[in-house]
Amino acid sequence: MASPSVTIFFNNVMIFSAFCVTLVAVPVSSFQFQVGGEMGWIKPTGNESDTYFKWATENRFHVGDILYFKYQNDSVLVVNYTDYRNCVVSNPISKFEDGNTVLQIDRYGFFYFISGQPDHCKAGQKLVIRVMVQSEVESPTSAPSPKGGGDSGDYDAWDFNWGPPLNSTIKLSFASYFLTILGGVLLIFYVFM
């Protein structure tokens, strides 16, 4: 039988370990969004030209979240504001054509996506998302204009590196929430026992 001091020490180590795990788990919390919901990245038909606008306004995006574009016989172009507004497909920042594009958001601000098919874009297959600033991230003293380089073609304010597409489709937020709740419960037991 272990002495009471050994048991108390072991309990304290377990509580501290659980608390440390929750601190690490919370910042890596992210969510994967399938662009367009179940219908995916397709050309809107009829009067659905605001489909992607509506979808984007129903979601909140944060740094670390993942965008999943599922499509066939099409492409996803990352563009600046002017090319988004005018459906210009000739000068994208990035182009993806694999049918299952997975992109991780690496900064806050606005991101503009259009279909690589000009008629699809003009029919409403385009998306702008606003990535929210997280409270633990310091905002810069001056942020770039949402309209980027404008008509000059200067993309410096909007250049970003998506890197290679990710293969993961796991929602990390559940594990993070679970560990946070577990740590909170253990902390409450520790304080009141």
N, C-alpha and C positions, 0 to 999 in steps of 0.2 A: 504494500500500500504506500502510495506516494505521500510525502509530507505536504501539509497545507501550503507552505511557501513555494514548493515546486509546482503545485497545481495552479496557484495564483500566477506564478511566472509564466507557465505554459499558456494559461488563458490570456494573459496580457500580450504575449507574442502572437497568438492567433488573432486577436482583435487588431493589433497593429498591422499584421500582414494583410488582413482583409481590407482594412482602411487604405493601405498603400495600393492594393490592387484596384480599388474603386477610383482612386485619384488618377491612376494610369488609364483606366478604361474609359472614363468620361471624355477626355479630349479626343480620342480616336473614334468617337461615335459618328457614324455616317449613315446615310440612307441611299438606297438605289431607286431612282425614278425611271420607269419605262415611259419614254416620251410619247405623249398622245394616249397614255393609258393602254388598255387592252388592244385598241385598234392599231397602235404603233405609228410609225412614221409613214403616212400615206397621203396621197393627194386628196384634199377635201372634195366632196361632191356637192352639187347644188348650192344651198345657202349656208354651208358650213365653213365659210372662209375665216371665221374667228375661232375655229376649233382649238388651235394651238395656243392662241392668246388666252382663251378661257381656261385651258388646262394649266397654263403657267400661273395664272392668277389664283388658282385653287391650291397651289403648292408653295411651300417656303423652302428655298434653297440655301444651303450653307457650305462653307469651305469644307472639303472632304467628301461631300455628297457625290454620287455617281449618276450620270445620265446614260441611259441605255436606249439606243435607237435601233429598232427592229424594222427592217424594210426589205423590199425586193425590187430589182430592176430600177434602182434609184441611187442616190448618194446623199451624204450630209456634208454641207459646206459650212465652215466657220468663217464668218465675214465681219466687216466693220459695219457701223450704223448706216452709212450711205448705201453700201451694197445691199444691205438688208432691206432698206426702204425701197430701193429701185430694182430689186431682184437681179442684181448683176452677178453672174456665175463665173465670169472669166478670170477673176483675180482673188480667189479665196485665200484666207490665212492658212487654213488646213482643209484637206479633202479626204473623206472616208467613203469607201465603196464596198465594204465587205458584207453588208447586210445585217450585221450584228455589231454595231459600234458601241463601245463602252468607254466613256470619258469621265475622268475624275476632276471635279472642280478644284482648282488650285489657288484661287484668289476670290476676293469679293468684287462686286461691280456688275456690269451688264455683259451678257454674252449673246451673240447673234448667230442664228443658224438658219440656213435656207436649203431647199432641195436643189440638187444639181441640175434638175430639169427646169428650164425657165418657165414653162407653162404651169408646172406644178407650183412653183413659188408664187406666180401671179394669181393662182387659184387659192392661195392661202397657206401653202405648205411651207411656212416659215415660223420661227420661234425666237422670241427674245425672253431671256430669263434674267432676273435680278438676284444676285447672290447676296444674302444678308451679311452684314458685319456682325461677327460674334463678339460678345461682351469682353472676352478675355484677349481679344486681338486689338492692339492699339491702331487707331486709324492714322493715316499719314496727315501731315499738316495741310497738304493740298492734294485733292484727288483729281484725276483726269476727268474731263468733260465726258458725259455719256455718249456724245456724238463722235468721239474719237478724233481722227484726223480730218474729218469732213470730206470735202470733195478733192482735197489735194492728193489723196492717196497715201498720206503719211500715216502708217499704222503703229508708230512707236508706242503710243499710249495703250494700244490694244493687243500688242504682241504677247502671246503667252504660249507656253510649251505644254501641250497635252501629253507628250511622250507617247510611247506605244500604247495601243488600246489594252485595257485590262481584261483579264479572263474571269475575274471574280464576279459572281452575282449574289454574294452573301450580304444580307442586311446585318450590319454590325450593331445597329442601335439596340436590338433586343438584348444582346449580351451585356452591353454597357448599362442599360437600365436595370437589368437583373442584378449585376454586380453592385451598382449604386444602392439599390434597395437593400440587398444583403448586407452591405457595409453599414448602412443606416440602422438596420435592425440590430446588428451585432454591437454597434456603438451604443445604442439605447440600452441593451442588456448590460453592457459593461458599466455604463454610468449609473444605472439604477440597481445593480446587484452587488 
